[in-house]
């Protein structure tokens, strides 16, 4: 993707334009199963870190870049192109969000899951992107449910998982679709990396999220929670129950 908005310099400027709470700087030497910690070792701003990403030893994420009009337009154009392809697999896209990742060489993004659909575009550098099915043992049900109360999407790691990964080798110009809640870890190559993720929800994923949120309450009350249905079948009753529980202040 030859796009001036996604150059290192343009992203350094975007980091200064975004509200600070949407610019994250993390360590590059995380490990699977460990903490993906924020890096606050010095006072360098994110723009400086991005400009020196080859040697800074950092991973920088720009969250919700659609807040900036130029990037909002970029996301709109991309969704116009990919929308007809994704709808048969996910339903119409809702709540479109944009994330840009700028990674130092060798950065590991530890094992985790995201409760959205995602298409990742590799812009610069290369990555090994390892994916797993969104089922146990890789995605334990309790972790999936807990995400909707605590917001923690990191996952426990077992060294045996490495051999079970589906490894995608991404180079500039490649794109990868990551299904809803698919566990994954990502390793940047020998050069600085830039990736753009477009994420979205669907009516189905929102209903699954509602089911995951109400499951613990149903279990405490002695009611069955049922299995997680495969798309396009939705957990309609649990989704409805979640809305009722929210209104009643039970969630």
C-alpha positions in Angstrom: 0.0 0.0 0.0 1.7 3.2 -1.2 0.2 5.7 1.1 1.9 8.9 2.3 -0.2 8.9 5.5 1.5 5.7 6.6 5.2 6.8 6.3 7.2 6.9 9.5 7.3 10.7 9.4 3.6 11.1 8.8 2.9 8.7 11.7 5.3 10.7 14.0 3.2 13.8 13.2 -0.1 11.9 13.7 1.2 10.8 17.2 1.4 14.4 18.2 -2.0 15.2 16.8 -3.9 12.4 18.6 -5.0 12.9 22.2 -2.2 11.4 24.4 -4.4 8.7 25.8 -4.6 7.2 22.3 -0.9 6.9 21.8 0.7 3.9 23.6 4.4 3.1 23.9 5.3 -0.4 25.0 8.4 -2.5 25.4 9.6 -4.5 22.4 11.1 -7.5 24.3 7.9 -8.9 25.8 7.4 -12.7 26.0 4.4 -14.9 25.4 2.5 -15.3 28.6 4.2 -12.2 30.1 3.3 -8.6 30.6 3.2 -6.4 27.5 4.3 -3.4 29.6 4.2 0.3 28.9 7.6 1.8 28.5 8.2 4.9 30.5 11.9 4.8 30.9 12.5 8.3 29.6 10.6 11.4 28.6 10.9 11.1 24.9 7.6 11.8 23.2 6.0 9.2 20.8 7.0 11.2 17.7 10.7 11.0 18.7 10.3 7.3 19.4 8.7 6.6 16.0 11.4 8.6 14.2 14.1 6.4 15.9 12.1 3.2 15.9 15.0 1.3 14.4 17.0 1.7 17.6 14.5 2.8 20.3 13.4 -0.8 21.2 9.8 0.1 21.3 6.3 -0.7 20.0 4.0 2.2 19.4 0.3 2.0 18.8 -1.9 4.8 17.5 -5.4 4.0 18.6 -8.6 5.2 16.9 -6.8 7.0 14.2 -10.2 7.7 12.6 -10.3 10.7 15.0 -8.0 12.4 12.5 -9.8 13.5 9.4 -7.1 12.3 6.9 -7.0 8.8 8.4 -10.8 8.7 8.7 -10.9 9.2 5.0 -8.3 6.5 4.4 -10.4 4.0 6.5 -13.5 4.9 4.6 -11.9 4.3 1.2 -10.5 1.0 2.4 -13.9 -0.2 3.8 -15.6 0.8 0.5 -13.2 -1.6 -1.2 -13.2 -4.5 1.2 -16.8 -4.2 2.5 -18.4 -6.4 -0.2 -15.8 -9.1 0.5 -16.2 -9.2 4.3 -20.0 -9.0 4.6 -20.7 -12.6 3.5 -18.3 -13.8 6.3 -19.1 -11.4 9.2 -22.3 -9.5 8.3 -22.1 -5.7 7.7 -19.3 -4.0 9.5 -20.2 -1.9 12.5 -18.1 0.4 14.7 -15.2 0.7 12.3 -11.9 1.6 14.1 -8.3 2.1 12.9 -5.1 1.1 14.7 -1.5 1.7 13.5 1.4 -0.2 14.9 5.0 0.9 14.6 7.4 -1.7 15.8 11.2 -1.9 16.4 13.0 -4.8 14.8 12.2 -8.1 16.6 9.3 -6.8 18.6 7.0 -9.5 20.0 3.4 -8.7 20.5 2.5 -11.4 23.1 -0.3 -14.0 22.9 -3.7 -12.3 23.2 -7.1 -12.0 21.5 -9.3 -9.1 20.3 -13.0 -9.1 20.5 -13.4 -7.6 17.0 -12.9 -8.7 13.5 -9.6 -7.4 12.0 -7.8 -7.0 8.7 -4.2 -6.1 9.1 -2.3 -4.5 6.3 1.5 -4.8 6.4 3.0 -1.5 5.2 6.7 -1.6 6.0 9.0 -4.4 7.2 7.8 -8.0 7.7 6.1 -10.0 10.4 5.3 -13.5 11.5 1.7 -13.5 12.5 0.6 -16.6 14.4 -3.1 -17.4 14.7 -5.2 -20.0 16.6 -8.8 -21.1 16.7 -10.9 -19.1 19.2 -11.6 -22.1 21.3 -10.0 -23.9 24.3 -7.2 -24.5 25.1 -6.0 -21.4 23.3 -8.9 -19.2 24.3 -10.3 -20.4 27.7 -13.9 -19.6 28.2 -13.2 -17.8 31.5 -10.7 -15.5 29.8 -13.2 -14.7 27.1 -15.9 -13.9 29.6 -13.6 -11.9 31.8 -12.6 -9.6 29.0 -16.1 -8.0 29.1 -15.7 -7.1 32.7 -12.0 -6.4 33.2 -10.9 -5.6 29.6 -7.8 -7.8 29.8 -7.1 -9.6 26.5 -3.8 -11.2 27.3 -3.7 -15.0 27.4 -1.8 -17.7 29.3 1.0 -19.4 27.3 2.1 -23.0 26.9 5.3 -23.7 25.0 3.5 -26.4 23.1 1.3 -23.8 21.5 4.2 -22.6 19.3 4.2 -25.8 17.2 0.4 -25.5 16.9 0.3 -22.0 15.4 -0.8 -21.2 11.9 2.1 -18.9 10.8 1.4 -16.2 8.3 4.5 -14.5 6.8 3.5 -10.9 6.1 5.5 -8.6 3.8 4.7 -5.0 2.5 1.6 -5.1 0.5 0.2 -8.2 2.3 -3.1 -8.3 4.3 -4.5 -10.8 6.7 -8.0 -11.3 8.0 -8.2 -12.2 11.7 -11.5 -13.6 12.8 -13.4 -12.4 15.9 -11.5 -13.4 19.1 -8.9 -15.4 17.3 -5.9 -15.7 19.6 -2.6 -14.6 18.1 1.0 -13.4 18.7 3.1 -11.4 16.3 6.8 -11.1 15.8 8.4 -8.3 13.8 11.3 -9.1 11.5 14.8 -7.5 11.2 13.5 -4.1 9.9 11.2 -1.6 11.5 7.6 -2.5 10.9 4.4 -0.5 10.2 1.0 -2.2 10.2 -2.5 -0.8 9.8 -5.4 -2.7 11.4 -9.0 -2.0 10.5 -11.4 -3.5 13.1 -15.1 -3.8 13.2 -18.0 -5.4 15.0 -21.0 -7.1 13.5 -24.5 -7.9 14.9 -23.3 -11.4 15.6 -20.1 -10.4 17.4 -22.0 -7.9 19.6 -24.5 -10.6 20.5 -21.6 -13.0 21.4 -20.1 -10.2 23.6 -23.4 -9.8 25.4 -23.6 -13.6 26.0 -20.0 -13.6 27.3 -20.9 -10.8 29.7 -24.0 -12.4 31.1 -22.6 -16.0 31.4 -21.1 -15.6 34.9 -24.4 -14.1 36.2 -26.4 -17.0 34.7 -24.0 -19.5 36.2 -24.3 -18.0 39.6 -28.1 -18.2 39.4 -27.9 -21.8 38.4 -28.9 -21.3 34.7 -27.2 -23.0 31.8 -25.0 -20.8 29.6 -24.8 -23.1 26.5 -22.1 -23.3 23.9 -20.8 -20.4 21.9 -22.7 -20.6 18.6 -20.8 -20.5 15.3 -21.6 -17.7 13.0 -24.2 -16.8 11.7 -26.2 -18.4 14.6 -26.4 -15.9 17.4 -27.0 -16.4 21.2 -30.2 -14.3 21.0 -31.7 -15.1 24.4 -28.5 -14.5 26.3 -28.0 -11.3 24.3 -31.5 -10.1 25.2 -30.9 -11.2 28.9 -27.7 -9.1 29.0 -29.6 -6.0 27.9 -32.2 -6.6 30.5 -29.5 -7.2 33.2 -27.7 -4.0 32.2 -30.9 -2.0 32.6 -31.5 -3.6 36.0 -28.0 -2.7 37.1 -27.0 -6.3 37.5 -24.0 -5.9 35.2 
